[in-house]
Amino acid sequence: MIVIGIDVGGTSIKGGAIRDTGEVLDTFSIRTDKNLSPEDMFGLLCEEINKFISTQEYDEKISGVGLGIPGLLDKKKGIIFSSPNMPTWLDFEVTDYISSRVHLPVKIVNDASAAALGEARYGSGKDYENLIMITLGTGVGGGIVLNKKLYDGLGGTGAQLGHSLIELNGRQCNCGRKGCLEAYASATALIKDTEKAVEDNPNSVLAKIAQEEGKVNGRTAFKAESLNCPVGHKVIEDYIMYLSEGLLDYCNIFRPDIFVLSGGIANEGENLINRIRSYLKERNYGFLGSPEVLVKQANLGYDSGKIGAASLFFYND
């Protein structure tokens, strides 16, 4: 079976022909224009899909279109209730709209859940039944896959992993609450903590790196730490503590087989992953009586979303 898998992002919409083995055959992309109405934006996408299909020759017909879309969705009815970065995408019947123009069945899922499905079925989690994926980017997102099936809660609005509380009345989170994991473990939070450390320690190696590079990013503190900077080391140790405490909560609630980490911060690889593993092992609920939860880096990269969206057809979701 071959399906068109699409990852709808705030900057671009990326798609491709995906075989049921998880293989990406060919790809396409268009720019996302936030100023367009959903009818106009998805109209352009339909034109691109039809053009793409007409220029490809495969050994079997394309069976459908799966989309990972940011925001609150009704998967069964195929409706976008709202999308945080697309203010005009309100109560839009996207499934019917696309299906009527590309003449194929259409399924939708939240974009973070699509990425989790991709990793669970074809990536770092493919050998495990139960997976929690954490995306460490501007916010903290992710998805929960139990028994190879997506768990996304009532109306598809659950699994908001970045908004579990790790400090009562703590840092202000964009969701309106205070003390959410996202306010401590996102790349945005790490950058803010690094900037504060630079301000408080102007003579540190960390401050020198920030000055040389002209700005602070998610890698700045890691770079300083690699040069034996104690200030950079403290920033990273605090970050790992915050993130790991969030993962411990998920361990105690779900006890998955594996955590899969993705996003820019996860690109630190084993330097980050090994330290999280050690933190979890030392504080594992039940101590030696509880099974260890594995931690790995995602390995599908930017393809995870479109592969996961396509898999809605492969797994009868």
Disulfide bonds with the S-S distance in Angstrom:
none
